[in-house]
Amino acid sequence: TIEAKAGETIKIVLNNTGTLPKEAMGHNLVVLKPGTDGAAYCAAAMTAKATDYVPESLKDQDVAHTALLGPRKSEEIILKDLKAGEYPYVCSFPAHFAVGMKGVLIVK
């Protein structure tokens, strides 16, 4: 869980500290709009390899996302002016949601 205040600027840094190739064990961070079903989003993402597992059909549910990161890569997301709510976030690489790579950004 990440907590923040409405309207503040939030920086989230994703570091892939692994050593396996991106194709075998990539990671990303997708921040979703409040009310979005993370499991359904990740199920759709499984067939979106061409767009780094960020499905074009659901891009309206995406607040921000990183690229799919390979080993020893890092990327940050800057979020500004979020309204109060609970924003789910996930790693949409296949099966990562199912093993717990998810959370919630709570903006109060």
N, CA, C and O atoms as CSV, one atom per row, in Angstrom:
chain,resi,resn,atom,element,x,y,z
A,1,THR,N,N,0.842,-1.178,0.000
A,1,THR,CA,C,0.000,0.000,0.000
A,1,THR,C,C,0.884,1.238,0.000
A,1,THR,O,O,1.874,1.319,0.728
A,2,ILE,N,N,0.508,2.184,-0.821
A,2,ILE,CA,C,1.148,3.494,-0.848
A,2,ILE,C,C,0.066,4.501,-0.494
A,2,ILE,O,O,-1.043,4.433,-1.024
A,3,GLU,N,N,0.375,5.431,0.393
A,3,GLU,CA,C,-0.592,6.462,0.752
A,3,GLU,C,C,-0.074,7.826,0.340
A,3,GLU,O,O,1.123,8.104,0.416
A,4,ALA,N,N,-1.007,8.684,-0.104
A,4,ALA,CA,C,-0.640,10.031,-0.542
A,4,ALA,C,C,-1.817,10.963,-0.285
A,4,ALA,O,O,-2.931,10.527,0.005
A,5,LYS,N,N,-1.540,12.249,-0.398
A,5,LYS,CA,C,-2.579,13.259,-0.248
A,5,LYS,C,C,-3.045,13.696,-1.632
A,5,LYS,O,O,-2.254,13.781,-2.571
A,6,ALA,N,N,-4.328,13.968,-1.738
A,6,ALA,CA,C,-4.883,14.441,-3.005
A,6,ALA,C,C,-4.143,15.695,-3.446
A,6,ALA,O,O,-3.878,16.590,-2.644
A,7,GLY,N,N,-3.815,15.744,-4.731
A,7,GLY,CA,C,-3.157,16.910,-5.301
A,7,GLY,C,C,-1.650,16.927,-5.198
A,7,GLY,O,O,-1.007,17.713,-5.893
A,8,GLU,N,N,-1.051,16.086,-4.352
A,8,GLU,CA,C,0.406,16.111,-4.244
A,8,GLU,C,C,1.055,15.347,-5.399
A,8,GLU,O,O,0.437,14.466,-5.997
A,9,THR,N,N,2.293,15.689,-5.703
A,9,THR,CA,C,3.051,14.985,-6.736
A,9,THR,C,C,3.657,13.731,-6.120
A,9,THR,O,O,4.272,13.780,-5.054
A,10,ILE,N,N,3.474,12.613,-6.806
A,10,ILE,CA,C,3.943,11.315,-6.314
A,10,ILE,C,C,4.937,10.751,-7.319
A,10,ILE,O,O,4.668,10.719,-8.519
A,11,LYS,N,N,6.082,10.310,-6.824
A,11,LYS,CA,C,7.064,9.651,-7.679
A,11,LYS,C,C,7.202,8.211,-7.207
A,11,LYS,O,O,7.497,7.950,-6.040
A,12,ILE,N,N,6.982,7.280,-8.134
A,12,ILE,CA,C,7.150,5.855,-7.845
A,12,ILE,C,C,8.267,5.346,-8.749
A,12,ILE,O,O,8.221,5.531,-9.966
A,13,VAL,N,N,9.268,4.706,-8.153
A,13,VAL,CA,C,10.393,4.164,-8.909
A,13,VAL,C,C,10.305,2.643,-8.896
A,13,VAL,O,O,10.210,2.027,-7.835
A,14,LEU,N,N,10.336,2.046,-10.080
A,14,LEU,CA,C,10.353,0.591,-10.215
A,14,LEU,C,C,11.763,0.169,-10.598
A,14,LEU,O,O,12.308,0.634,-11.599
A,15,ASN,N,N,12.348,-0.711,-9.800
A,15,ASN,CA,C,13.675,-1.270,-10.081
A,15,ASN,C,C,13.532,-2.767,-10.301
A,15,ASN,O,O,13.029,-3.475,-9.429
A,16,ASN,N,N,13.968,-3.256,-11.452
A,16,ASN,CA,C,14.020,-4.699,-11.685
A,16,ASN,C,C,15.427,-5.138,-11.298
A,16,ASN,O,O,16.382,-4.908,-12.039
A,17,THR,N,N,15.549,-5.765,-10.146
A,17,THR,CA,C,16.857,-6.194,-9.651
A,17,THR,C,C,17.209,-7.612,-10.081
A,17,THR,O,O,18.244,-8.147,-9.682
A,18,GLY,N,N,16.346,-8.223,-10.896
A,18,GLY,CA,C,16.569,-9.596,-11.339
A,18,GLY,C,C,17.672,-9.716,-12.379
A,18,GLY,O,O,18.278,-8.728,-12.794
A,19,THR,N,N,17.912,-10.952,-12.787
A,19,THR,CA,C,18.960,-11.228,-13.774
A,19,THR,C,C,18.434,-11.966,-15.007
A,19,THR,O,O,19.162,-12.123,-15.987
A,20,LEU,N,N,17.179,-12.419,-14.968
A,20,LEU,CA,C,16.622,-13.137,-16.117
A,20,LEU,C,C,16.258,-12.157,-17.225
A,20,LEU,O,O,15.933,-11.003,-16.943
A,21,PRO,N,N,16.308,-12.596,-18.482
A,21,PRO,CA,C,15.962,-11.706,-19.597
A,21,PRO,C,C,14.522,-11.197,-19.502
A,21,PRO,O,O,13.650,-11.860,-18.941
A,22,LYS,N,N,14.296,-10.017,-20.056
A,22,LYS,CA,C,12.976,-9.389,-20.036
A,22,LYS,C,C,11.900,-10.317,-20.591
A,22,LYS,O,O,10.785,-10.342,-20.069
A,23,GLU,N,N,12.209,-11.078,-21.637
A,23,GLU,CA,C,11.229,-11.968,-22.259
A,23,GLU,C,C,10.777,-13.080,-21.309
A,23,GLU,O,O,9.660,-13.583,-21.430
A,24,ALA,N,N,11.635,-13.461,-20.372
A,24,ALA,CA,C,11.307,-14.533,-19.433
A,24,ALA,C,C,10.773,-14.011,-18.104
A,24,ALA,O,O,9.964,-14.676,-17.457
A,25,MET,N,N,11.224,-12.814,-17.688
A,25,MET,CA,C,10.861,-12.308,-16.366
A,25,MET,C,C,10.900,-10.783,-16.328
A,25,MET,O,O,11.571,-10.186,-15.486
A,26,GLY,N,N,10.171,-10.166,-17.255
A,26,GLY,CA,C,10.074,-8.712,-17.254
A,26,GLY,C,C,9.133,-8.235,-16.167
A,26,GLY,O,O,8.316,-8.995,-15.647
A,27,HIS,N,N,9.264,-6.969,-15.840
A,27,HIS,CA,C,8.389,-6.360,-14.835
A,27,HIS,C,C,7.985,-4.974,-15.313
A,27,HIS,O,O,8.759,-4.273,-15.964
A,28,ASN,N,N,6.762,-4.596,-14.976
A,28,ASN,CA,C,6.312,-3.240,-15.221
A,28,ASN,C,C,5.462,-2.814,-14.036
A,28,ASN,O,O,5.176,-3.603,-13.135
A,29,LEU,N,N,5.071,-1.563,-14.059
A,29,LEU,CA,C,4.171,-1.039,-13.046
A,29,LEU,C,C,3.076,-0.287,-13.773
A,29,LEU,O,O,3.344,0.674,-14.495
A,30,VAL,N,N,1.842,-0.726,-13.581
A,30,VAL,CA,C,0.688,-0.090,-14.209
A,30,VAL,C,C,-0.218,0.413,-13.090
A,30,VAL,O,O,-0.719,-0.370,-12.284
A,31,VAL,N,N,-0.422,1.725,-13.050
A,31,VAL,CA,C,-1.334,2.329,-12.085
A,31,VAL,C,C,-2.681,2.481,-12.790
A,31,VAL,O,O,-2.775,3.090,-13.856
A,32,LEU,N,N,-3.711,1.919,-12.179
A,32,LEU,CA,C,-5.044,1.875,-12.779
A,32,LEU,C,C,-5.988,2.865,-12.110
A,32,LEU,O,O,-5.759,3.292,-10.979
A,33,LYS,N,N,-7.034,3.217,-12.810
A,33,LYS,CA,C,-8.041,4.118,-12.261
A,33,LYS,C,C,-8.805,3.431,-11.135
A,33,LYS,O,O,-8.939,2.207,-11.128
A,34,PRO,N,N,-9.311,4.226,-10.173
A,34,PRO,CA,C,-10.129,3.638,-9.107
A,34,PRO,C,C,-11.292,2.834,-9.697
A,34,PRO,O,O,-11.914,3.239,-10.679
A,35,GLY,N,N,-11.562,1.703,-9.081
A,35,GLY,CA,C,-12.655,0.845,-9.526
A,35,GLY,C,C,-12.265,-0.157,-10.597
A,35,GLY,O,O,-13.069,-1.023,-10.940
A,36,THR,N,N,-11.049,-0.064,-11.138
A,36,THR,CA,C,-10.609,-1.014,-12.154
A,36,THR,C,C,-10.298,-2.359,-11.502
A,36,THR,O,O,-9.684,-2.415,-10.437
A,37,ASP,N,N,-10.717,-3.416,-12.138
A,37,ASP,CA,C,-10.460,-4.780,-11.670
A,37,ASP,C,C,-9.064,-5.198,-12.148
A,37,ASP,O,O,-8.866,-5.472,-13.331
A,38,GLY,N,N,-8.109,-5.244,-11.231
A,38,GLY,CA,C,-6.729,-5.587,-11.577
A,38,GLY,C,C,-6.599,-6.973,-12.182
A,38,GLY,O,O,-5.807,-7.171,-13.104
A,39,ALA,N,N,-7.365,-7.939,-11.680
A,39,ALA,CA,C,-7.306,-9.304,-12.211
A,39,ALA,C,C,-7.787,-9.346,-13.654
A,39,ALA,O,O,-7.166,-9.994,-14.496
A,40,ALA,N,N,-8.891,-8.658,-13.946
A,40,ALA,CA,C,-9.413,-8.625,-15.318
A,40,ALA,C,C,-8.442,-7.901,-16.249
A,40,ALA,O,O,-8.245,-8.317,-17.391
A,41,TYR,N,N,-7.840,-6.822,-15.760
A,41,TYR,CA,C,-6.865,-6.084,-16.563
A,41,TYR,C,C,-5.684,-7.005,-16.911
A,41,TYR,O,O,-5.258,-7.070,-18.065
A,42,CYS,N,N,-5.173,-7.701,-15.921
A,42,CYS,CA,C,-4.015,-8.577,-16.157
A,42,CYS,C,C,-4.374,-9.772,-17.030
A,42,CYS,O,O,-3.527,-10.253,-17.782
A,43,ALA,N,N,-5.598,-10.259,-16.950
A,43,ALA,CA,C,-6.028,-11.345,-17.836
A,43,ALA,C,C,-6.002,-10.865,-19.288
A,43,ALA,O,O,-5.562,-11.598,-20.174
A,44,ALA,N,N,-6.465,-9.650,-19.535
A,44,ALA,CA,C,-6.417,-9.091,-20.888
A,44,ALA,C,C,-4.979,-8.815,-21.313
A,44,ALA,O,O,-4.636,-8.953,-22.487
A,45,ALA,N,N,-4.147,-8.428,-20.364
A,45,ALA,CA,C,-2.752,-8.094,-20.662
A,45,ALA,C,C,-1.943,-9.308,-21.134
A,45,ALA,O,O,-0.955,-9.155,-21.853
A,46,MET,N,N,-2.354,-10.493,-20.736
A,46,MET,CA,C,-1.601,-11.696,-21.096
A,46,MET,C,C,-1.447,-11.864,-22.603
A,46,MET,O,O,-0.481,-12.477,-23.057
A,47,THR,N,N,-2.371,-11.338,-23.373
A,47,THR,CA,C,-2.303,-11.477,-24.832
A,47,THR,C,C,-1.755,-10.218,-25.504
A,47,THR,O,O,-1.814,-10.094,-26.728
A,48,ALA,N,N,-1.227,-9.292,-24.717
A,48,ALA,CA,C,-0.755,-8.010,-25.253
A,48,ALA,C,C,0.772,-7.921,-25.264
A,48,ALA,O,O,1.340,-6.893,-24.896
A,49,LYS,N,N,1.426,-8.987,-25.682
A,49,LYS,CA,C,2.896,-8.995,-25.704
A,49,LYS,C,C,3.457,-7.874,-26.578
A,49,LYS,O,O,4.473,-7.272,-26.230
A,50,ALA,N,N,2.815,-7.590,-27.694
A,50,ALA,CA,C,3.314,-6.570,-28.628
A,50,ALA,C,C,3.353,-5.176,-28.006
A,50,ALA,O,O,4.121,-4.321,-28.448
A,51,THR,N,N,2.530,-4.944,-26.986
A,51,THR,CA,C,2.513,-3.644,-26.314
A,51,THR,C,C,3.015,-3.773,-24.876
A,51,THR,O,O,2.550,-3.068,-23.980
A,52,ASP,N,N,3.964,-4.678,-24.666
A,52,ASP,CA,C,4.578,-4.896,-23.349
A,52,ASP,C,C,3.549,-5.193,-22.264
A,52,ASP,O,O,3.685,-4.736,-21.129
A,53,TYR,N,N,2.525,-5.955,-22.616
A,53,TYR,CA,C,1.497,-6.430,-21.688
A,53,TYR,C,C,0.660,-5.291,-21.086
A,53,TYR,O,O,0.157,-5.389,-19.966
A,54,VAL,N,N,0.530,-4.214,-21.862
A,54,VAL,CA,C,-0.389,-3.125,-21.533
A,54,VAL,C,C,-1.424,-3.122,-22.658
A,54,VAL,O,O,-1.152,-2.601,-23.740
A,55,PRO,N,N,-2.607,-3.695,-22.418
A,55,PRO,CA,C,-3.570,-3.894,-23.503
A,55,PRO,C,C,-4.156,-2.581,-24.034
A,55,PRO,O,O,-4.670,-1.761,-23.273
A,56,GLU,N,N,-4.066,-2.405,-25.335
A,56,GLU,CA,C,-4.631,-1.211,-25.987
A,56,GLU,C,C,-6.123,-1.085,-25.705
A,56,GLU,O,O,-6.637,0.023,-25.549
A,57,SER,N,N,-6.813,-2.208,-25.641
A,57,SER,CA,C,-8.264,-2.180,-25.444
A,57,SER,C,C,-8.669,-1.644,-24.075
A,57,SER,O,O,-9.827,-1.275,-23.877
A,58,LEU,N,N,-7.738,-1.595,-23.135
A,58,LEU,CA,C,-8.052,-1.124,-21.780
A,58,LEU,C,C,-7.243,0.114,-21.398
A,58,LEU,O,O,-7.142,0.442,-20.216
A,59,LYS,N,N,-6.671,0.799,-22.375
A,59,LYS,CA,C,-5.811,1.942,-22.040
A,59,LYS,C,C,-6.570,3.060,-21.329
A,59,LYS,O,O,-5.952,3.890,-20.663
A,60,ASP,N,N,-7.895,3.099,-21.456
A,60,ASP,CA,C,-8.681,4.101,-20.749
A,60,ASP,C,C,-8.730,3.826,-19.238
A,60,ASP,O,O,-9.155,4.693,-18.475
A,61,GLN,N,N,-8.301,2.635,-18.797
A,61,GLN,CA,C,-8.268,2.287,-17.374
A,61,GLN,C,C,-6.891,2.534,-16.752
A,61,GLN,O,O,-6.704,2.338,-15.551
A,62,ASP,N,N,-5.954,2.954,-17.553
A,62,ASP,CA,C,-4.554,3.116,-17.190
A,62,ASP,C,C,-4.283,4.594,-16.863
A,62,ASP,O,O,-4.481,5.466,-17.709
A,63,VAL,N,N,-3.829,4.867,-15.629
A,63,VAL,CA,C,-3.438,6.231,-15.251
A,63,VAL,C,C,-2.022,6.506,-15.744
A,63,VAL,O,O,-1.743,7.570,-16.296
A,64,ALA,N,N,-1.129,5.538,-15.540
A,64,ALA,CA,C,0.271,5.648,-15.957
A,64,ALA,C,C,0.895,4.264,-15.904
A,64,ALA,O,O,0.431,3.386,-15.177
A,65,HIS,N,N,1.956,4.082,-16.685
A,65,HIS,CA,C,2.670,2.801,-16.619
A,65,HIS,C,C,4.120,2.984,-17.066
A,65,HIS,O,O,4.449,3.899,-17.821
A,66,THR,N,N,4.964,2.097,-16.581
A,66,THR,CA,C,6.348,2.049,-17.028
A,66,THR,C,C,6.429,1.160,-18.261
A,66,THR,O,O,5.462,0.498,-18.637
A,67,ALA,N,N,7.582,1.163,-18.869
A,67,ALA,CA,C,7.884,0.179,-19.903
A,67,ALA,C,C,8.067,-1.178,-19.219
A,67,ALA,O,O,8.175,-1.250,-17.994
A,68,LEU,N,N,8.100,-2.230,-19.998
A,68,LEU,CA,C,8.442,-3.545,-19.474
A,68,LEU,C,C,9.955,-3.557,-19.280
A,68,LEU,O,O,10.710,-3.395,-20.238
A,69,LEU,N,N,10.392,-3.747,-18.046
A,69,LEU,CA,C,11.807,-3.623,-17.720
A,69,LEU,C,C,12.508,-4.969,-17.683
A,69,LEU,O,O,11.989,-5.945,-17.143
A,70,GLY,N,N,13.676,-5.000,-18.257
A,70,GLY,CA,C,14.550,-6.156,-18.182
A,70,GLY,C,C,15.430,-6.077,-16.951
A,70,GLY,O,O,15.248,-5.193,-16.113
A,71,PRO,N,N,16.385,-6.992,-16.830
A,71,PRO,CA,C,17.230,-7.059,-15.641
A,71,PRO,C,C,18.051,-5.785,-15.437
A,71,PRO,O,O,18.602,-5.202,-16.370
A,72,ARG,N,N,18.100,-5.393,-14.180
A,72,ARG,CA,C,18.890,-4.237,-13.739
A,72,ARG,C,C,18.469,-2.923,-14.410
A,72,ARG,O,O,19.288,-2.023,-14.595
A,73,LYS,N,N,17.207,-2.826,-14.764
A,73,LYS,CA,C,16.672,-1.589,-15.352
A,73,LYS,C,C,15.753,-0.917,-14.340
A,73,LYS,O,O,15.232,-1.559,-13.427
A,74,SER,N,N,15.567,0.381,-14.518
A,74,SER,CA,C,14.763,1.166,-13.607
A,74,SER,C,C,13.991,2.212,-14.391
A,74,SER,O,O,14.461,2.702,-15.418
A,75,GLU,N,N,12.803,2.554,-13.904
A,75,GLU,CA,C,12.011,3.624,-14.512
A,75,GLU,C,C,11.120,4.217,-13.431
A,75,GLU,O,O,10.746,3.532,-12.478
A,76,GLU,N,N,10.785,5.480,-13.581
A,76,GLU,CA,C,9.916,6.129,-12.609
A,76,GLU,C,C,8.637,6.640,-13.271
A,76,GLU,O,O,8.584,6.916,-14.469
A,77,ILE,N,N,7.627,6.749,-12.440
A,77,ILE,CA,C,6.346,7.328,-12.828
A,77,ILE,C,C,6.138,8.553,-11.938
A,77,ILE,O,O,6.335,8.485,-10.725
A,78,ILE,N,N,5.745,9.657,-12.537
A,78,ILE,CA,C,5.366,10.853,-11.789
A,78,ILE,C,C,3.856,11.031,-11.948
A,78,ILE,O,O,3.346,11.119,-13.064
A,79,LEU,N,N,3.160,11.083,-10.835
A,79,LEU,CA,C,1.711,11.262,-10.830
A,79,LEU,C,C,1.402,12.620,-10.193
A,79,LEU,O,O,1.906,12.940,-9.116
A,80,LYS,N,N,0.576,13.404,-10.864
A,80,LYS,CA,C,0.231,14.737,-10.364
A,80,LYS,C,C,-1.280,14.893,-10.304
A,80,LYS,O,O,-2.016,14.352,-11.130
A,81,ASP,N,N,-1.719,15.644,-9.309
A,81,ASP,CA,C,-3.113,16.058,-9.198
A,81,ASP,C,C,-4.117,14.909,-9.166
A,81,ASP,O,O,-5.209,15.026,-9.722
A,82,LEU,N,N,-3.759,13.810,-8.523
A,82,LEU,CA,C,-4.728,12.722,-8.377
A,82,LEU,C,C,-5.806,13.119,-7.379
A,82,LEU,O,O,-5.533,13.768,-6.369
A,83,LYS,N,N,-7.002,12.728,-7.674
A,83,LYS,CA,C,-8.124,12.958,-6.765
A,83,LYS,C,C,-8.169,11.829,-5.734
A,83,LYS,O,O,-7.561,10.775,-5.927
A,84,ALA,N,N,-8.888,12.060,-4.652
A,84,ALA,CA,C,-9.023,11.035,-3.618
A,84,ALA,C,C,-9.603,9.761,-4.230
A,84,ALA,O,O,-10.494,9.808,-5.078
A,85,GLY,N,N,-9.081,8.635,-3.783
A,85,GLY,CA,C,-9.570,7.349,-4.262
A,85,GLY,C,C,-8.531,6.268,-4.059
A,85,GLY,O,O,-7.428,6.526,-3.576
A,86,GLU,N,N,-8.897,5.050,-4.435
A,86,GLU,CA,C,-7.991,3.903,-4.339
A,86,GLU,C,C,-7.620,3.467,-5.749
A,86,GLU,O,O,-8.465,3.001,-6.513
A,87,TYR,N,N,-6.348,3.627,-6.079
A,87,TYR,CA,C,-5.820,3.334,-7.405
A,87,TYR,C,C,-5.058,2.007,-7.342
A,87,TYR,O,O,-3.966,1.960,-6.776
A,88,PRO,N,N,-5.604,0.938,-7.906
A,88,PRO,CA,C,-4.866,-0.327,-7.907
A,88,PRO,C,C,-3.619,-0.193,-8.790
A,88,PRO,O,O,-3.626,0.536,-9.781
A,89,TYR,N,N,-2.572,-0.892,-8.424
A,89,TYR,CA,C,-1.413,-0.983,-9.314
A,89,TYR,C,C,-0.980,-2.435,-9.420
A,89,TYR,O,O,-1.129,-3.218,-8.482
A,90,VAL,N,N,-0.439,-2.780,-10.589
A,90,VAL,CA,C,-0.118,-4.173,-10.893
A,90,VAL,C,C,1.159,-4.259,-11.722
A,90,VAL,O,O,1.583,-3.286,-12.346
A,91,CYS,N,N,1.750,-5.426,-11.713
A,91,CYS,CA,C,2.711,-5.822,-12.739
A,91,CYS,C,C,1.884,-6.689,-13.690
A,91,CYS,O,O,1.343,-7.719,-13.288
A,92,SER,N,N,1.793,-6.267,-14.945
A,92,SER,CA,C,0.907,-6.974,-15.877
A,92,SER,C,C,1.614,-8.051,-16.707
A,92,SER,O,O,1.005,-8.619,-17.613
A,93,PHE,N,N,2.883,-8.341,-16.415
A,93,PHE,CA,C,3.563,-9.464,-17.063
A,93,PHE,C,C,2.796,-10.734,-16.691
A,93,PHE,O,O,2.352,-10.865,-15.550
A,94,PRO,N,N,2.630,-11.677,-17.636
A,94,PRO,CA,C,1.812,-12.866,-17.360
A,94,PRO,C,C,2.156,-13.567,-16.044
A,94,PRO,O,O,3.313,-13.874,-15.758
A,95,ALA,N,N,1.116,-13.806,-15.264
A,95,ALA,CA,C,1.123,-14.544,-13.993
A,95,ALA,C,C,1.661,-13.751,-12.805
A,95,ALA,O,O,1.571,-14.234,-11.676
A,96,HIS,N,N,2.209,-12.569,-13.006
A,96,HIS,CA,C,2.774,-11.831,-11.878
A,96,HIS,C,C,1.700,-11.311,-10.923
A,96,HIS,O,O,1.919,-11.282,-9.712
A,97,PHE,N,N,0.542,-10.900,-11.448
A,97,PHE,CA,C,-0.561,-10.481,-10.582
A,97,PHE,C,C,-0.960,-11.621,-9.652
A,97,PHE,O,O,-1.199,-11.409,-8.463
A,98,ALA,N,N,-1.031,-12.826,-10.202
A,98,ALA,CA,C,-1.482,-14.000,-9.439
A,98,ALA,C,C,-0.550,-14.347,-8.287
A,98,ALA,O,O,-0.980,-14.960,-7.310
A,99,VAL,N,N,0.723,-13.964,-8.385
A,99,VAL,CA,C,1.668,-14.281,-7.306
A,99,VAL,C,C,1.899,-13.084,-6.380
A,99,VAL,O,O,2.829,-13.087,-5.573
A,100,GLY,N,N,1.058,-12.074,-6.500
A,100,GLY,CA,C,1.103,-10.994,-5.519
A,100,GLY,C,C,1.750,-9.699,-5.949
A,100,GLY,O,O,1.951,-8.815,-5.116
A,101,MET,N,N,2.083,-9.553,-7.209
A,101,MET,CA,C,2.697,-8.294,-7.668
A,101,MET,C,C,1.596,-7.283,-7.963
A,101,MET,O,O,1.259,-7.003,-9.114
A,102,LYS,N,N,1.055,-6.749,-6.877
A,102,LYS,CA,C,-0.061,-5.819,-6.963
A,102,LYS,C,C,-0.125,-5.043,-5.667
A,102,LYS,O,O,0.489,-5.418,-4.669
A,103,GLY,N,N,-0.867,-3.968,-5.695
A,103,GLY,CA,C,-1.058,-3.158,-4.497
A,103,GLY,C,C,-2.093,-2.089,-4.765
A,103,GLY,O,O,-2.815,-2.129,-5.762
A,104,VAL,N,N,-2.153,-1.132,-3.855
A,104,VAL,CA,C,-3.094,-0.036,-4.005
A,104,VAL,C,C,-2.451,1.264,-3.542
A,104,VAL,O,O,-1.798,1.320,-2.499
A,105,LEU,N,N,-2.649,2.294,-4.332
A,105,LEU,CA,C,-2.255,3.654,-3.986
A,105,LEU,C,C,-3.505,4.329,-3.439
A,105,LEU,O,O,-4.479,4.529,-4.166
A,106,ILE,N,N,-3.476,4.681,-2.155
A,106,ILE,CA,C,-4.626,5.304,-1.518
A,106,ILE,C,C,-4.367,6.802,-1.449
A,106,ILE,O,O,-3.425,7.254,-0.798
A,107,VAL,N,N,-5.214,7.561,-2.128
A,107,VAL,CA,C,-5.100,9.018,-2.135
A,107,VAL,C,C,-6.241,9.554,-1.298
A,107,VAL,O,O,-7.414,9.290,-1.562
A,108,LYS,N,N,-5.865,10.322,-0.271
A,108,LYS,CA,C,-6.878,10.870,0.661
A,108,LYS,C,C,-6.977,12.381,0.504
A,108,LYS,O,O,-7.768,13.023,1.195
